Amino acid sequence: MQKVQDYINQHYKEEIRLNTLADLVGMTPVSFSRFFKLRTGKSLTDYIIDIRLGFAARLLVDSTMSIAEICYECGFNNLSNFNRIFRKKKECSPKEFRENYKKKKKVI
């Protein structure tokens, strides 16, 4: 599992294929998917999205990059898809997330 998690953390900006990860641990793609879900409680796709959103949230807070730049920097290949997924998982848009963080930062 550690091998797979390290690979995902190093390559989250790129397209990550199920076959690549399955080969990494010497399993068939179907077996690997089942194993991954059992171990993490998430599908591989959801896990990768969560990793990418974590990096995106960090960039929204720590950089002045545009939302589009952050989207592509974190491995998403479609801005509207990024916005939709971000809103679904974080319950606000990337712009609102950045603005809310700045407000909280000023209060502290």
DSSP file (Angstrom, degrees, kcal/mol; ACC not computed):
  #  RESIDUE AA STRUCTURE BP1 BP2  ACC     N-H-->O    O-->H-N    N-H-->O    O-->H-N    TCO  KAPPA ALPHA  PHI   PSI    X-CA   Y-CA   Z-CA
    1    1 A M     >        0   0    0      0, 0.0     4,-2.6     0, 0.0     5,-0.2   0.000 360.0 360.0 360.0 -40.8    0.0    0.0    0.0
    2    2 A Q  H  >  +     0   0    0      1,-0.2     4,-2.7     2,-0.2     5,-0.2   0.893 360.0  54.7 -60.4 -40.3    2.8    2.4    0.9
    3    3 A K  H  > S+     0   0    0      1,-0.2     4,-2.1     2,-0.2    -1,-0.2   0.914 110.8  45.3 -58.5 -44.7    4.4    1.9   -2.6
    4    4 A V  H  > S+     0   0    0      2,-0.2     4,-2.6     1,-0.2    -2,-0.2   0.919 112.8  49.6 -67.4 -45.6    1.1    2.9   -4.2
    5    5 A Q  H  X S+     0   0    0     -4,-2.6     4,-2.5     1,-0.2    -2,-0.2   0.900 111.3  49.8 -62.7 -40.8    0.5    5.9   -2.0
    6    6 A D  H  X S+     0   0    0     -4,-2.7     4,-1.9    -5,-0.2    -1,-0.2   0.919 110.6  50.4 -62.2 -43.5    4.0    7.2   -2.6
    7    7 A Y  H  X S+     0   0    0     -4,-2.1     4,-2.0    -5,-0.2    -2,-0.2   0.930 111.6  47.5 -60.7 -46.3    3.5    6.8   -6.4
    8    8 A I  H  X S+     0   0    0     -4,-2.6     4,-0.6     1,-0.2    -1,-0.2   0.916 111.2  50.9 -62.7 -43.6    0.3    8.7   -6.3
    9    9 A N  H  < S+     0   0    0     -4,-2.5    -1,-0.2     1,-0.2     3,-0.2   0.827 115.2  43.1 -64.2 -31.6    1.8   11.5   -4.1
   10   10 A Q  H  < S+     0   0    0     -4,-1.9    -1,-0.2    -5,-0.2    -2,-0.2   0.780 124.4  33.7 -83.3 -27.5    4.7   11.9   -6.5
   11   11 A H  H >< S+     0   0    0     -4,-2.0     3,-1.8    -5,-0.2    -2,-0.2   0.131  75.0 118.4-116.9  19.5    2.6   11.7   -9.8
   12   12 A Y  T 3< S+     0   0    0     -4,-0.6    -1,-0.1     1,-0.3     4,-0.1   0.752  74.2  60.4 -61.8 -22.7   -0.7   13.3   -8.8
   13   13 A K  T 3  S+     0   0    0     -3,-0.2    -1,-0.3    -4,-0.1    62,-0.2   0.710 102.8  63.1 -75.5 -19.2   -0.1   16.0  -11.5
   14   14 A E  S <  S-     0   0    0     -3,-1.8     2,-0.4     1,-0.1    -3,-0.0  -0.442 102.8 -83.5-100.2 172.2    0.0   13.4  -14.2
   15   15 A E        -     0   0    0     -2,-0.1     2,-0.6    61,-0.0    -1,-0.1  -0.655  45.3-154.5 -73.4 128.6   -2.6   11.0  -15.5
   16   16 A I        -     0   0    0     -2,-0.4     2,-0.3    -4,-0.1    32,-0.0  -0.937   6.3-154.7-111.9 122.2   -2.5    7.9  -13.2
   17   17 A R     >  -     0   0    0     -2,-0.6     4,-1.8     1,-0.1     3,-0.2  -0.750  19.9-134.7-100.6 141.8   -3.7    4.7  -14.7
   18   18 A L  H  > S+     0   0    0     -2,-0.3     4,-2.6     1,-0.2     5,-0.2   0.903 107.4  56.1 -55.3 -44.8   -5.1    1.7  -12.8
   19   19 A N  H  > S+     0   0    0      1,-0.2     4,-2.5     2,-0.2    -1,-0.2   0.879 104.5  52.9 -59.0 -39.2   -3.0   -0.7  -14.8
   20   20 A T  H  > S+     0   0    0      2,-0.2     4,-1.8     1,-0.2    -1,-0.2   0.932 112.4  43.5 -62.0 -46.9    0.2    1.2  -13.8
   21   21 A L  H  X S+     0   0    0     -4,-1.8     4,-1.1     2,-0.2    -2,-0.2   0.890 113.1  51.6 -67.8 -39.6   -0.6    1.0  -10.1
   22   22 A A  H ><>S+     0   0    0     -4,-2.6     5,-2.7     1,-0.2     3,-0.6   0.915 110.7  48.8 -63.0 -43.3   -1.7   -2.7  -10.4
   23   23 A D  H ><5S+     0   0    0     -4,-2.5     3,-0.9     1,-0.2    -1,-0.2   0.859 102.3  63.9 -63.0 -35.5    1.6   -3.5  -12.1
   24   24 A L  H 3<5S+     0   0    0     -4,-1.8    -1,-0.2     1,-0.3    -2,-0.2   0.835 115.0  30.1 -58.0 -34.6    3.5   -1.7   -9.4
   25   25 A V  T <<5S-     0   0    0     -4,-1.1    -1,-0.3    -3,-0.6    -2,-0.2   0.275 114.3-110.9-111.2   9.5    2.3   -4.2   -6.8
   26   26 A G  T < 5S+     0   0    0     -3,-0.9     2,-0.3    -4,-0.4    -3,-0.2   0.879  74.3 123.7  67.5  40.5    2.0   -7.2   -9.1
   27   27 A M      < -     0   0    0     -5,-2.7    -1,-0.2    -8,-0.1    -2,-0.1  -0.854  66.4-102.5-125.1 162.2   -1.8   -7.6   -9.2
   28   28 A T     >  -     0   0    0     -2,-0.3     4,-2.9     1,-0.1     5,-0.2  -0.528  38.9-112.3 -75.6 154.3   -4.4   -7.6  -11.8
   29   29 A P  H  > S+     0   0    0      0, 0.0     4,-2.4     0, 0.0     5,-0.2   0.889 117.2  49.5 -55.4 -41.3   -6.3   -4.3  -12.2
   30   30 A V  H  > S+     0   0    0      2,-0.2     4,-2.0     1,-0.2     5,-0.2   0.939 113.7  44.9 -64.8 -46.9   -9.6   -5.9  -10.9
   31   31 A S  H  > S+     0   0    0      1,-0.2     4,-2.8     2,-0.2    -1,-0.2   0.908 113.1  51.6 -62.7 -41.8   -7.9   -7.4   -7.9
   32   32 A F  H  X S+     0   0    0     -4,-2.9     4,-3.2     2,-0.2     5,-0.2   0.918 107.6  51.9 -62.9 -43.5   -6.0   -4.2   -7.2
   33   33 A S  H  X S+     0   0    0     -4,-2.4     4,-2.3    -5,-0.2    -1,-0.2   0.926 112.9  44.9 -57.3 -46.4   -9.2   -2.1   -7.3
   34   34 A R  H  X S+     0   0    0     -4,-2.0     4,-2.2     2,-0.2    -2,-0.2   0.928 115.1  47.7 -63.2 -46.3  -10.9   -4.4   -4.8
   35   35 A F  H  X S+     0   0    0     -4,-2.8     4,-2.3     1,-0.2    -2,-0.2   0.913 111.7  50.5 -60.5 -45.4   -7.8   -4.5   -2.6
   36   36 A F  H  X S+     0   0    0     -4,-3.2     4,-2.6     1,-0.2     6,-0.4   0.918 110.3  48.7 -61.4 -45.5   -7.5   -0.7   -2.7
   37   37 A K  H  X S+     0   0    0     -4,-2.3     4,-2.3    -5,-0.2    -1,-0.2   0.893 111.5  50.3 -63.5 -40.3  -11.1   -0.2   -1.7
   38   38 A L  H  < S+     0   0    0     -4,-2.2    -1,-0.2     1,-0.2    -2,-0.2   0.913 115.7  42.3 -62.5 -43.0  -10.8   -2.6    1.2
   39   39 A R  H  < S+     0   0    0     -4,-2.3    -2,-0.2    -5,-0.2    -1,-0.2   0.852 129.2  24.3 -75.3 -36.2   -7.7   -1.0    2.5
   40   40 A T  H  < S-     0   0    0     -4,-2.6    -3,-0.2     2,-0.3    -2,-0.2   0.665  91.0-129.0-106.3 -19.0   -8.7    2.7    2.1
   41   41 A G  S  < S+     0   0    0     -4,-2.3     2,-0.3    -5,-0.4    -4,-0.2   0.533  81.2  89.2  79.0   5.3  -12.5    2.6    2.1
   42   42 A K  S    S-     0   0    0     -6,-0.4    -2,-0.3    -5,-0.1    -1,-0.3  -0.932  82.4-108.6-131.6 154.4  -12.4    4.7   -1.1
   43   43 A S     >  -     0   0    0     -2,-0.3     4,-2.4     1,-0.1     5,-0.2  -0.420  38.6-109.3 -72.3 160.8  -12.3    3.9   -4.8
   44   44 A L  H  > S+     0   0    0      1,-0.2     4,-2.5     2,-0.2     5,-0.2   0.911 119.7  52.5 -58.0 -43.7   -9.0    4.6   -6.5
   45   45 A T  H  > S+     0   0    0      1,-0.2     4,-2.4     2,-0.2    -1,-0.2   0.927 110.1  47.0 -59.8 -47.1  -10.6    7.5   -8.4
   46   46 A D  H  > S+     0   0    0      1,-0.2     4,-2.5     2,-0.2    -1,-0.2   0.891 111.6  52.2 -62.6 -39.6  -11.9    9.1   -5.2
   47   47 A Y  H  X S+     0   0    0     -4,-2.4     4,-2.1     2,-0.2    -2,-0.2   0.936 111.0  45.9 -62.4 -47.0   -8.6    8.7   -3.5
   48   48 A I  H  X S+     0   0    0     -4,-2.5     4,-2.6     1,-0.2    -2,-0.2   0.902 112.1  51.6 -64.4 -41.0   -6.7   10.4   -6.3
   49   49 A I  H  X S+     0   0    0     -4,-2.4     4,-2.8    -5,-0.2    -1,-0.2   0.918 109.0  51.0 -61.2 -43.2   -9.2   13.2   -6.4
   50   50 A D  H  X S+     0   0    0     -4,-2.5     4,-1.9     2,-0.2    -2,-0.2   0.899 110.6  48.7 -61.9 -40.8   -8.9   13.7   -2.6
   51   51 A I  H  X S+     0   0    0     -4,-2.1     4,-2.0     2,-0.2    -2,-0.2   0.943 113.4  46.9 -62.7 -47.7   -5.1   13.9   -3.0
   52   52 A R  H  X S+     0   0    0     -4,-2.6     4,-2.4     1,-0.2    -2,-0.2   0.893 111.5  50.8 -63.1 -40.4   -5.3   16.4   -5.8
   53   53 A L  H  X S+     0   0    0     -4,-2.8     4,-2.8     2,-0.2    -1,-0.2   0.852 106.7  55.7 -66.7 -33.7   -7.9   18.5   -3.9
   54   54 A G  H  X S+     0   0    0     -4,-1.9     4,-1.9    -5,-0.2    -2,-0.2   0.931 110.8  43.5 -62.0 -45.8   -5.6   18.6   -0.9
   55   55 A F  H  X S+     0   0    0     -4,-2.0     4,-2.2     2,-0.2    -2,-0.2   0.892 113.8  52.0 -66.0 -39.0   -2.8   20.0   -3.0
   56   56 A A  H  X S+     0   0    0     -4,-2.4     4,-2.5     2,-0.2    -2,-0.2   0.917 108.6  49.9 -63.7 -43.8   -5.2   22.4   -4.7
   57   57 A A  H  X S+     0   0    0     -4,-2.8     4,-1.7     1,-0.2    -1,-0.2   0.902 109.9  51.6 -61.4 -41.4   -6.5   23.7   -1.3
   58   58 A R  H  X S+     0   0    0     -4,-1.9     4,-2.8     1,-0.2    -1,-0.2   0.917 111.6  46.4 -61.1 -44.3   -2.9   24.2   -0.2
   59   59 A L  H  X S+     0   0    0     -4,-2.2     4,-1.8     1,-0.2     6,-0.3   0.866 108.1  56.2 -67.9 -36.0   -2.1   26.3   -3.3
   60   60 A L  H  < S+     0   0    0     -4,-2.5    -1,-0.2     1,-0.2    -2,-0.2   0.878 116.9  36.7 -61.2 -36.4   -5.3   28.3   -2.9
   61   61 A V  H  < S+     0   0    0     -4,-1.7    -2,-0.2    -5,-0.2    -1,-0.2   0.881 125.1  36.7 -82.3 -41.8   -4.2   29.3    0.5
   62   62 A D  H  < S+     0   0    0     -4,-2.8     2,-0.3    -5,-0.2    -2,-0.2   0.468 112.6  48.8 -97.9  -3.1   -0.4   29.6    0.0
   63   63 A S     <  -     0   0    0     -4,-1.8     0, 0.0    -5,-0.2     0, 0.0  -0.824  63.2-136.1-133.6 171.0   -0.1   31.1   -3.5
   64   64 A T        +     0   0    0     -2,-0.3    -4,-0.1     2,-0.0     3,-0.1   0.176  60.6 133.9-108.5  14.2   -1.4   33.9   -5.7
   65   65 A M        -     0   0    0     -6,-0.3    -2,-0.1     1,-0.1     2,-0.0  -0.266  63.6-103.7 -60.4 150.0   -1.8   31.5   -8.7
   66   66 A S     >  -     0   0    0      1,-0.1     4,-2.3     4,-0.0     5,-0.2  -0.318  28.2-111.4 -70.5 161.9   -5.1   31.8  -10.6
   67   67 A I  H  > S+     0   0    0      1,-0.2     4,-2.5     2,-0.2     5,-0.1   0.876 119.8  53.6 -62.9 -37.4   -7.7   29.1  -10.0
   68   68 A A  H  > S+     0   0    0      2,-0.2     4,-2.1     1,-0.2     5,-0.2   0.922 108.4  49.1 -63.3 -43.9   -7.1   27.8  -13.6
   69   69 A E  H  > S+     0   0    0      1,-0.2     4,-2.5     2,-0.2    -2,-0.2   0.915 112.5  48.1 -61.3 -42.8   -3.4   27.5  -13.0
   70   70 A I  H  X S+     0   0    0     -4,-2.3     4,-1.9     2,-0.2     6,-0.2   0.910 107.7  56.5 -63.8 -42.8   -4.0   25.6   -9.7
   71   71 A C  H  <>S+     0   0    0     -4,-2.5     5,-2.0     1,-0.2     3,-0.2   0.941 114.7  36.7 -53.0 -52.8   -6.5   23.3  -11.5
   72   72 A Y  H ><5S+     0   0    0     -4,-2.1     3,-1.3     1,-0.2    -1,-0.2   0.840 112.9  58.3 -73.8 -33.1   -4.0   22.2  -14.1
   73   73 A E  H 3<5S+     0   0    0     -4,-2.5    -1,-0.2     1,-0.2    -2,-0.2   0.807 105.3  51.8 -64.2 -29.9   -1.0   22.2  -11.7
   74   74 A C  T 3<5S-     0   0    0     -4,-1.9    -1,-0.2    -3,-0.2    -2,-0.2   0.269 125.3 -95.3 -96.5  11.9   -2.9   19.7   -9.5
   75   75 A G  T < 5S+     0   0    0     -3,-1.3     2,-0.3     1,-0.3    -3,-0.2   0.487  81.3 130.3  95.2   1.9   -3.6   17.2  -12.3
   76   76 A F      < -     0   0    0     -5,-2.0    -1,-0.3    -6,-0.2    -2,-0.1  -0.697  39.0-164.0 -85.6 144.1   -7.1   18.2  -13.3
   77   77 A N  S    S+     0   0    0     -2,-0.3     2,-0.3     1,-0.2    -1,-0.1   0.255  70.6  52.5-112.8  13.3   -7.5   18.7  -17.0
   78   78 A N     >  -     0   0    0      1,-0.1     4,-2.4    -7,-0.1    -1,-0.2  -0.919  63.6-152.9-152.5 119.4  -10.8   20.6  -17.1
   79   79 A L  H  > S+     0   0    0     -2,-0.3     4,-2.7     1,-0.2     5,-0.2   0.892  98.0  48.7 -63.5 -42.5  -11.5   23.8  -15.1
   80   80 A S  H  > S+     0   0    0      1,-0.2     4,-2.3     2,-0.2    -1,-0.2   0.887 112.0  50.3 -67.8 -35.8  -15.3   23.3  -14.9
   81   81 A N  H  > S+     0   0    0      2,-0.2     4,-2.7     1,-0.2     5,-0.2   0.917 110.6  50.2 -63.4 -43.7  -14.8   19.7  -13.8
   82   82 A F  H  X S+     0   0    0     -4,-2.4     4,-2.9     1,-0.2     5,-0.2   0.936 111.5  47.9 -59.0 -48.5  -12.3   20.9  -11.1
   83   83 A N  H  X S+     0   0    0     -4,-2.7     4,-2.5     2,-0.2    -1,-0.2   0.906 113.1  48.2 -60.6 -42.5  -14.8   23.6   -9.9
   84   84 A R  H  X S+     0   0    0     -4,-2.3     4,-2.2     2,-0.2    -2,-0.2   0.936 115.2  43.6 -65.0 -47.4  -17.7   21.0   -9.7
   85   85 A I  H  X S+     0   0    0     -4,-2.7     4,-2.5     2,-0.2     5,-0.3   0.914 113.8  51.3 -65.1 -43.0  -15.6   18.4   -7.8
   86   86 A F  H  X S+     0   0    0     -4,-2.9     4,-3.1    -5,-0.2     6,-0.4   0.935 111.5  47.2 -59.8 -47.1  -14.2   21.1   -5.5
   87   87 A R  H  X S+     0   0    0     -4,-2.5     4,-1.6    -5,-0.2    -1,-0.2   0.897 112.5  50.3 -61.7 -40.7  -17.6   22.4   -4.7
   88   88 A K  H  < S+     0   0    0     -4,-2.2    -1,-0.2    -5,-0.2    -2,-0.2   0.914 119.9  34.5 -64.6 -43.5  -19.0   18.9   -4.1
   89   89 A K  H  < S+     0   0    0     -4,-2.5    -2,-0.2     1,-0.1    -1,-0.2   0.864 130.4  30.6 -82.1 -37.4  -16.2   17.8   -1.7
   90   90 A K  H  < S-     0   0    0     -4,-3.1    -3,-0.2     2,-0.3    -2,-0.2   0.482  97.4-127.9-103.7  -4.9  -15.5   21.2    0.1
   91   91 A E  S  < S+     0   0    0     -4,-1.6     2,-0.3    -5,-0.4    -4,-0.2   0.744  83.1  64.9  61.4  26.5  -19.0   22.6   -0.1
   92   92 A C  S    S-     0   0    0     -6,-0.4    -2,-0.3    -5,-0.1    -1,-0.1  -0.956  89.6 -95.2-162.2 162.9  -17.8   25.9   -1.6
   93   93 A S     >  -     0   0    0     -2,-0.3     4,-2.7     1,-0.1     5,-0.2  -0.370  39.4-108.1 -77.3 163.0  -16.1   27.0   -4.8
   94   94 A P  H  > S+     0   0    0      0, 0.0     4,-2.3     0, 0.0     5,-0.2   0.893 122.3  51.7 -56.8 -39.3  -12.3   27.4   -5.0
   95   95 A K  H  > S+     0   0    0      2,-0.2     4,-2.5     1,-0.2     5,-0.2   0.931 111.1  46.1 -63.3 -45.8  -12.7   31.2   -5.1
   96   96 A E  H  > S+     0   0    0      2,-0.2     4,-3.1     1,-0.2     5,-0.2   0.889 110.3  54.9 -63.1 -39.1  -15.0   31.1   -2.0
   97   97 A F  H  X S+     0   0    0     -4,-2.7     4,-2.1     2,-0.2    -2,-0.2   0.932 110.6  44.9 -58.9 -47.1  -12.5   28.7   -0.3
   98   98 A R  H  X S+     0   0    0     -4,-2.3     4,-2.1     2,-0.2    -2,-0.2   0.921 115.3  47.2 -63.8 -45.4   -9.6   31.2   -0.9
   99   99 A E  H  X S+     0   0    0     -4,-2.5     4,-2.1     1,-0.2    -2,-0.2   0.904 111.4  50.7 -64.9 -42.5  -11.7   34.2    0.3
  100  100 A N  H  X S+     0   0    0     -4,-3.1     4,-2.2     1,-0.2    -1,-0.2   0.890 110.2  50.4 -62.7 -39.5  -12.9   32.4    3.4
  101  101 A Y  H  X S+     0   0    0     -4,-2.1     4,-2.6    -5,-0.2    -1,-0.2   0.919 109.0  50.9 -65.5 -42.2   -9.4   31.5    4.3
  102  102 A K  H  X S+     0   0    0     -4,-2.1     4,-1.8     1,-0.2    -2,-0.2   0.895 110.0  50.6 -62.6 -39.1   -8.2   35.1    3.9
  103  103 A K  H  X S+     0   0    0     -4,-2.1     4,-1.5     1,-0.2    -1,-0.2   0.930 112.7  45.6 -63.1 -45.2  -11.0   36.3    6.1
  104  104 A K  H  X S+     0   0    0     -4,-2.2     4,-1.7     1,-0.2    -2,-0.2   0.881 109.5  55.6 -65.0 -37.8  -10.1   33.8    8.9
  105  105 A K  H  < S+     0   0    0     -4,-2.6    -1,-0.2     1,-0.2    -2,-0.2   0.875 106.9  49.7 -63.8 -37.9   -6.4   34.6    8.6
  106  106 A K  H  < S+     0   0    0     -4,-1.8    -1,-0.2     1,-0.2    -2,-0.2   0.847 108.3  53.9 -69.7 -33.6   -7.1   38.3    9.2
  107  107 A V  H  <        0   0    0     -4,-1.5    -1,-0.2     1,-0.2    -2,-0.2   0.869 360.0 360.0 -69.1 -37.0   -9.2   37.6   12.3
  108  108 A I     <        0   0    0     -4,-1.7    -1,-0.2     0, 0.0    -2,-0.2   0.483 360.0 360.0 -69.8 360.0   -6.5   35.5   14.0
